[in-house]
Amino acid sequence: MVKQNGEVGGAAGAVAEAKTAAPVRVRSNEFIKIEKNLASLGFFTPSSKRIKGTRKKTIVFTKMVDGKKVEARADILPSAEYGLPITADQDKYLALQKIITDIRKRDGEVQNPIGFSSAELLRILGKRVTAGKNYDDIAEWLRRMTLTGISSEGTVYFAGRRIWAKDTFHVFERSVSFGAQLPDGSVAERNYIWLSEWQLENINNNFLMPVDLETYRQLKNHIAKTIVPLLQLWLSATREAGYFEKPYDELCQILNISRYRHLSKILEKLSPSLNELKACGYLSDWKIEPMQVAEGYKVLFYHGDKFRQAALAPAEPMALKALAVGKTEGKA
């Protein structure tokens, strides 16, 4: 079928793209590189359902500037139609990072626009390439990533210029779906995205961190998946200590999940995801303990083998600790 805007969708789009895309294999322990800013912001919210009606999601970071603690703030601004980006959007974003990682290995740098087929993305995710709904989901994901804004007050770092930005950004500045009309009047034979200036600058300046994509694909819990990029930052900042601790309230805020007062309920909600991260090797152990200087609880994450393997991959240390420390506030 052909949609009114000229985009090919559903089963017709699936068949057309599946015929032209070569299989993509993700090797065991293959580390992709993802841009650090987005990983630190809590941009993706763990959920299996679309989160609409939320006006914004606010993240407040504490970082050191000239020896002083400074608060920086970012607002995730969802579109009214598509809502906040969720776990399924993070899945596709990480699959895209494999494509970008491969481009950088091949060409030495990444340039706009980046072209890829929906079938290629689906094969990386291990999803069916003949299901029309999967292609429609990718088209919607492209629109959501393009329309969701990030208002930064010192939370987005430009690695090339070594500055913290105060501005409003998008992750994708622009996107064109397969079958849509390009500016020159031709029909797009692939999907195309234009990365934002800060994403492109940071990728090409190696402001990146490694994530084991194959292990990530094995995770089932939405909270576990959303925590993975955050863990890479948090654990990297605490290599000598061997663990990272996060106040439970702050963890709930950055994940945009409900907070509970009683330990039994906290364990009920977090244990499945934390145990899955432990079983997959991201963590060697975890604990939930009372705070020492305030009311409430804290979550302790202990370095696992997957983190140690990722730590061997070269990555830029710039501003890592500043990105790793933070708190968030969600506002509906």
C-alpha positions as CSV (number, residue, x, y, z in Angstrom):
1,M,0.0,0.0,0.0
2,V,1.0,3.6,-0.5
3,K,0.3,6.2,2.2
4,Q,-1.1,9.6,1.3
5,N,2.2,11.3,2.0
6,G,3.9,9.1,-0.6
7,E,5.5,6.8,2.0
8,V,5.3,3.1,1.3
9,G,4.1,1.3,4.4
10,G,2.7,-2.0,5.8
11,A,3.2,-5.3,3.9
12,A,4.2,-3.6,0.6
13,G,6.9,-1.6,2.3
14,A,8.1,-4.7,4.1
15,V,8.4,-6.8,1.0
16,A,10.1,-4.0,-1.0
17,E,12.8,-3.4,1.6
18,A,13.3,-7.0,2.6
19,K,14.3,-7.8,-1.0
20,T,17.0,-5.2,-1.0
21,A,18.6,-5.5,2.4
22,A,21.4,-7.9,3.2
23,P,21.4,-9.9,6.5
24,V,23.0,-8.2,9.4
25,R,24.7,-10.4,12.0
26,V,25.6,-9.2,15.5
27,R,28.5,-11.2,16.9
28,S,28.7,-12.2,20.6
29,N,30.4,-9.6,22.7
30,E,30.3,-7.1,19.9
31,F,30.6,-3.6,21.4
32,I,28.9,-0.7,19.6
33,K,29.7,2.9,20.6
34,I,27.0,5.3,21.7
35,E,27.2,9.0,22.3
36,K,27.5,9.8,26.1
37,N,25.2,12.8,26.4
38,L,22.1,11.0,25.4
39,A,23.0,8.0,27.6
40,S,23.3,10.3,30.6
41,L,20.1,12.2,30.2
42,G,17.5,9.5,30.9
43,F,16.1,10.3,27.4
44,F,14.4,6.9,27.1
45,T,11.8,5.9,29.7
46,P,11.2,2.2,30.5
47,S,7.8,1.2,29.3
48,S,6.0,-1.1,27.0
49,K,3.2,1.4,26.4
50,R,3.3,4.8,24.8
51,I,3.6,7.6,27.4
52,K,1.4,10.5,26.1
53,G,0.2,13.6,28.0
54,T,3.5,14.2,29.8
55,R,4.6,17.8,29.3
56,K,8.3,17.2,30.0
57,K,10.9,15.1,31.8
58,T,13.4,17.1,33.7
59,I,17.0,16.0,34.6
60,V,19.2,18.0,36.9
61,F,22.9,17.2,37.0
62,T,25.6,18.2,39.5
63,K,29.0,18.7,38.0
64,M,32.3,20.2,39.0
65,V,33.4,23.4,37.2
66,D,36.7,25.1,38.3
67,G,36.5,23.1,41.6
68,K,32.9,24.1,42.3
69,K,29.7,22.2,42.2
70,V,27.4,23.5,39.6
71,E,23.8,22.4,38.8
72,A,22.9,21.8,35.1
73,R,19.5,21.0,33.8
74,A,17.9,19.4,30.8
75,D,14.2,19.1,29.8
76,I,13.1,16.3,27.6
77,L,10.3,17.8,25.6
78,P,8.0,15.2,23.9
79,S,5.8,15.8,21.0
80,A,2.0,15.9,21.7
81,E,1.3,13.2,19.2
82,Y,4.1,10.7,19.8
83,G,4.9,11.1,23.5
84,L,8.1,10.3,25.4
85,P,10.6,7.9,23.8
86,I,10.4,4.5,25.5
87,T,12.3,1.2,25.6
88,A,11.3,0.2,22.0
89,D,12.7,3.5,20.8
90,Q,16.0,2.8,22.7
91,D,16.2,-0.6,21.0
92,K,16.0,1.0,17.6
93,Y,18.4,3.7,18.6
94,L,21.1,1.2,19.7
95,A,20.6,-0.8,16.5
96,L,21.2,2.5,14.6
97,Q,24.4,2.9,16.6
98,K,25.7,-0.3,15.2
99,I,25.2,1.0,11.7
100,I,26.9,4.3,12.7
101,T,29.8,2.4,14.4
102,D,30.3,0.4,11.2
103,I,30.3,3.6,9.1
104,R,32.9,5.2,11.3
105,K,35.1,2.1,11.2
106,R,34.9,2.0,7.4
107,D,35.1,5.8,6.6
108,G,36.9,7.2,9.6
109,E,34.1,9.7,10.3
110,V,30.4,10.0,10.1
111,Q,28.6,12.6,7.9
112,N,25.0,13.6,7.3
113,P,22.7,12.2,6.1
114,I,23.0,8.6,7.3
115,G,21.1,6.1,5.1
116,F,19.9,2.7,6.2
117,S,17.0,0.3,5.3
118,S,14.3,-0.6,7.8
119,A,15.1,-4.3,7.1
120,E,18.7,-3.8,8.1
121,L,17.6,-2.3,11.4
122,L,15.1,-5.1,12.0
123,R,17.8,-7.7,11.3
124,I,20.1,-6.1,13.9
125,L,17.2,-6.3,16.4
126,G,16.4,-9.9,15.5
127,K,12.9,-9.0,14.3
128,R,10.8,-10.2,11.4
129,V,11.6,-8.4,8.1
130,T,8.3,-9.5,6.5
131,A,6.0,-7.9,9.1
132,G,4.5,-4.7,7.9
133,K,3.9,-3.4,11.4
134,N,7.6,-3.5,12.1
135,Y,8.2,-1.1,9.2
136,D,5.5,1.2,10.3
137,D,7.0,1.2,13.9
138,I,10.3,2.3,12.4
139,A,8.7,5.2,10.5
140,E,7.0,6.3,13.7
141,W,10.2,6.0,15.6
142,L,12.0,8.3,13.1
143,R,9.3,10.9,13.6
144,R,9.4,10.6,17.4
145,M,13.2,11.0,17.5
146,T,13.0,14.0,15.2
147,L,10.3,15.8,17.1
148,T,11.4,15.2,20.7
149,G,13.4,18.1,22.0
150,I,16.1,18.5,24.6
151,S,16.4,21.9,26.3
152,S,19.9,22.0,27.8
153,E,21.3,24.3,30.4
154,G,24.8,23.0,30.6
155,T,24.0,19.3,30.2
156,V,24.9,18.7,26.6
157,Y,28.7,18.6,26.0
158,F,30.4,19.4,22.7
159,A,33.5,17.3,22.7
160,G,35.2,19.1,19.8
161,R,34.9,22.6,21.3
162,R,35.0,21.3,24.9
163,I,32.0,23.4,26.1
164,W,28.7,22.7,27.8
165,A,25.8,24.0,25.8
166,K,22.8,26.1,26.8
167,D,20.4,25.7,23.9
168,T,17.5,23.6,22.6
169,F,18.3,20.5,20.5
170,H,17.0,17.4,18.8
171,V,18.7,14.0,18.5
172,F,17.7,13.9,14.8
173,E,17.6,17.3,13.1
174,R,15.7,15.7,10.2
175,S,14.5,12.3,9.0
176,V,13.1,11.0,5.7
177,S,11.4,7.6,5.7
178,F,11.7,5.0,2.9
179,G,9.3,5.8,0.1
180,A,8.9,9.5,1.0
181,Q,9.9,12.3,-1.3
182,L,13.4,13.8,-1.0
183,P,14.1,17.5,-1.5
184,D,15.3,16.9,-5.0
185,G,11.9,15.4,-5.9
186,S,13.2,11.8,-6.0
187,V,11.7,9.0,-3.9
188,A,13.9,7.8,-0.9
189,E,15.0,4.2,-1.5
190,R,16.2,4.0,2.2
191,N,15.6,5.9,5.4
192,Y,17.7,8.9,5.9
193,I,18.5,10.8,9.1
194,W,20.4,14.0,9.8
195,L,22.1,13.8,13.2
196,S,22.1,16.9,15.4
197,E,25.2,19.0,15.4
198,W,26.2,17.9,18.9
199,Q,25.6,14.2,18.1
200,L,27.8,14.3,15.0
201,E,30.5,16.3,16.7
202,N,30.7,14.0,19.7
203,I,30.7,10.8,17.6
204,N,33.6,12.1,15.4
205,N,35.5,13.2,18.5
206,N,35.1,9.8,20.2
207,F,32.9,11.1,23.1
208,L,31.5,7.6,23.2
209,M,31.1,4.6,25.4
210,P,30.8,0.9,24.6
211,V,27.7,-1.2,25.0
212,D,27.5,-5.0,24.4
213,L,24.7,-5.1,21.8
214,E,24.2,-8.9,21.7
215,T,23.8,-9.1,25.5
216,Y,21.5,-6.1,25.5
217,R,19.2,-7.8,23.0
218,Q,18.8,-10.8,25.4
219,L,17.3,-8.6,28.1
220,K,13.5,-8.8,28.6
221,N,12.8,-6.3,31.4
222,H,12.2,-2.7,30.3
223,I,13.9,-1.2,33.4
224,A,16.9,-3.5,32.9
225,K,17.3,-2.3,29.3
226,T,17.0,1.4,30.2
227,I,19.6,1.1,32.9
228,V,22.3,-0.5,30.7
229,P,23.6,2.8,29.1
230,L,23.3,4.6,32.5
231,L,25.3,1.7,34.1
232,Q,28.1,2.1,31.7
233,L,28.5,5.7,32.7
234,W,28.0,5.2,36.4
235,L,30.4,2.2,36.7
236,S,33.0,3.9,34.5
237,A,33.1,6.7,37.0
238,T,33.7,4.3,39.9
239,R,36.2,1.8,38.6
240,E,38.4,2.0,41.7
241,A,35.6,1.6,44.2
242,G,34.1,-1.4,42.2
243,Y,30.5,-0.2,42.8
244,F,28.2,2.7,42.2
245,E,25.4,3.8,44.5
246,K,22.4,5.8,43.5
247,P,19.6,7.1,45.8
248,Y,16.4,5.2,45.1
249,D,14.4,8.4,44.7
250,E,16.8,9.7,42.1
251,L,16.8,6.4,40.2
252,C,13.0,6.5,40.1
253,Q,13.1,10.0,38.8
254,I,15.6,9.4,36.0
255,L,13.6,6.3,34.9
256,N,10.3,8.0,35.4
257,I,8.9,5.1,37.4
258,S,6.7,5.0,40.6
259,R,8.4,5.4,44.0
260,Y,7.5,3.2,46.9
261,R,8.1,3.8,50.7
262,H,8.4,0.1,51.8
263,L,11.4,-2.0,51.0
264,S,9.3,-5.0,50.2
265,K,7.6,-3.1,47.4
266,I,10.8,-1.6,46.1
267,L,12.3,-5.1,45.9
268,E,9.2,-6.4,44.2
269,K,9.5,-3.8,41.4
270,L,13.3,-3.7,41.0
271,S,14.5,-7.2,41.7
272,P,13.4,-8.8,38.3
273,S,15.4,-6.2,36.4
274,L,18.5,-6.1,38.7
275,N,18.6,-9.9,38.8
276,E,18.4,-10.0,35.0
277,L,21.4,-7.5,34.8
278,K,23.3,-9.8,37.2
279,A,22.5,-12.9,35.2
280,C,23.7,-11.3,32.0
281,G,26.9,-10.2,33.6
282,Y,26.3,-6.4,33.7
283,L,26.4,-6.6,37.5
284,S,28.2,-9.0,39.8
285,D,25.8,-8.1,42.6
286,W,23.3,-5.4,43.8
287,K,21.9,-4.3,47.1
288,I,19.3,-1.9,48.4
289,E,20.2,-0.3,51.7
290,P,18.9,2.5,53.9
291,M,20.5,5.9,53.3
292,Q,23.0,6.9,56.0
293,V,22.5,10.7,56.1
294,A,18.9,11.0,54.9
295,E,15.6,9.1,54.8
296,G,15.0,6.6,52.2
297,Y,17.0,3.9,50.4
298,K,19.9,3.7,48.0
299,V,20.7,1.1,45.3
300,L,24.2,-0.3,45.0
301,F,25.4,-1.6,41.6
302,Y,28.6,-3.8,41.7
303,H,30.7,-4.0,38.6
304,G,30.1,-7.2,36.5
305,D,32.2,-9.0,33.9
306,K,30.3,-7.3,31.0
307,F,31.3,-3.9,32.3
308,R,34.9,-5.0,32.8
309,Q,35.0,-6.2,29.1
310,A,33.5,-3.0,27.9
311,A,36.0,-1.0,30.0
312,L,38.8,-2.5,27.9
313,A,37.4,-0.8,24.8
314,P,39.1,2.6,24.2
315,A,36.8,5.6,25.0
316,E,37.3,9.2,25.7
317,P,37.2,10.0,29.5
318,M,36.3,13.7,29.0
319,A,33.5,14.9,31.3
320,L,32.6,11.3,32.2
321,K,32.3,11.9,35.9
322,A,30.2,15.0,35.3
323,L,27.8,13.0,33.2
324,A,27.7,10.1,35.7
325,V,26.5,12.2,38.7
326,G,23.0,13.6,38.6
327,K,19.4,13.6,39.7
328,T,16.1,14.0,37.8
329,E,12.6,15.3,38.2
330,G,9.6,14.2,36.2
331,K,6.8,16.6,35.6
332,A,3.5,15.7,34.0
